[in-house]
Amino acid sequence: MKHTKPSGRNEILFKKMKYTKVTFILSPDTQTNREILTAYLSQLEFEAFDEAASEIQAFLPAGKADFRVIEQMIRELPFKAAFSVSEMPDINWNEEWEKNYFQPLLIRNECLVRAPFHKDFPGARYEIIIEPNMAFGTGNHETTSLMIEHLLELDLTGKTVLDMGCGTGILGILASMRGCQEVTAIDIDQWAFEGTIENAKMNGIGNLRAFTGDAGLLTGKQKFDIILANIQKNVILSDLEAYASVLNDGGIILASGFYQDDLEAIIGKASELFLQKGMLREKNRWVACVFMK
């Protein structure tokens, strides 16, 4: 899962310059510990992070690494962490990312996600064009594809949809294509806000409104039939009550961005809010779950 600060979960993009890569291995390696580590690192000079199956890779401009500070930070962590350092070659990382990470993606033979620069791709019922920038959501991450699989099965006709942590706007764009009445898209990241607007225009979506902010924007907002939240466990736990407060009776919250190990805590919070667990999907330990009001 690639991301850059400040949003905490964005697809990686680099300028053409030299970078230092610092690889961290955690013990125990849990999603909570990964979030704690990236929160600490975001206070330093690190510009981007890449979550792999067994490690976290953090990137900062060459010459900016202060290993004494990193070692001191590790001593303050409530878990064990080891790190190694390597220098990255001076290449155009944008081009490398476009070639190697964002490939046309066909989900369930129904939904194609591609970039404007892709030339060879299959046809599909729904074709979403996403301009890769610094926002999360090209469908290549498990959580996004899981959310898309859910959306392809839901009846969205005439529904009002809220997309929290909208990233590139991909989920709201698909909801619009599948017949929802209107989409409200919210993200704390300015890159995501601008990218969502541009991607909506590129896909001919006219019923999507984007805003910069967090769950605090929901006060006084209209209610919604479907709420999408592909964010992080801690954000979902913190904001689930706000989501439930603007959810229509009979509506659903579709949540992802967390691991299977975190599901129990989220189900517990949902139960406190009288939200009933519905259909669950899992891929490589990542989870997307429906909660019904």
Secondary structure as GFF3:
##gff-version 3
##sequence-region A 1 293
A	DSSP	beta_strand	2	4	.	.	.	ID=ss1
A	DSSP	beta_strand	19	27	.	.	.	ID=ss2
A	DSSP	alpha_helix	31	41	.	.	.	ID=ss3
A	DSSP	beta_strand	48	51	.	.	.	ID=ss4
A	DSSP	beta_strand	56	61	.	.	.	ID=ss5
A	DSSP	alpha_helix	67	76	.	.	.	ID=ss6
A	DSSP	beta_strand	80	87	.	.	.	ID=ss7
A	DSSP	alpha_helix	93	100	.	.	.	ID=ss8
A	DSSP	beta_strand	105	107	.	.	.	ID=ss9
A	DSSP	beta_strand	111	114	.	.	.	ID=ss10
A	DSSP	beta_strand	126	129	.	.	.	ID=ss11
A	DSSP	alpha_helix	142	153	.	.	.	ID=ss12
A	DSSP	beta_strand	160	164	.	.	.	ID=ss13
A	DSSP	alpha_helix	170	177	.	.	.	ID=ss14
A	DSSP	beta_strand	182	187	.	.	.	ID=ss15
A	DSSP	alpha_helix	190	202	.	.	.	ID=ss16
A	DSSP	beta_strand	208	212	.	.	.	ID=ss17
A	DSSP	three_ten_helix	215	218	.	.	.	ID=ss18
A	DSSP	beta_strand	224	230	.	.	.	ID=ss19
A	DSSP	alpha_helix	233	245	.	.	.	ID=ss20
A	DSSP	beta_strand	247	259	.	.	.	ID=ss21
A	DSSP	three_ten_helix	260	262	.	.	.	ID=ss22
A	DSSP	alpha_helix	263	272	.	.	.	ID=ss23
A	DSSP	beta_strand	276	283	.	.	.	ID=ss24
A	DSSP	beta_strand	286	292	.	.	.	ID=ss25
###
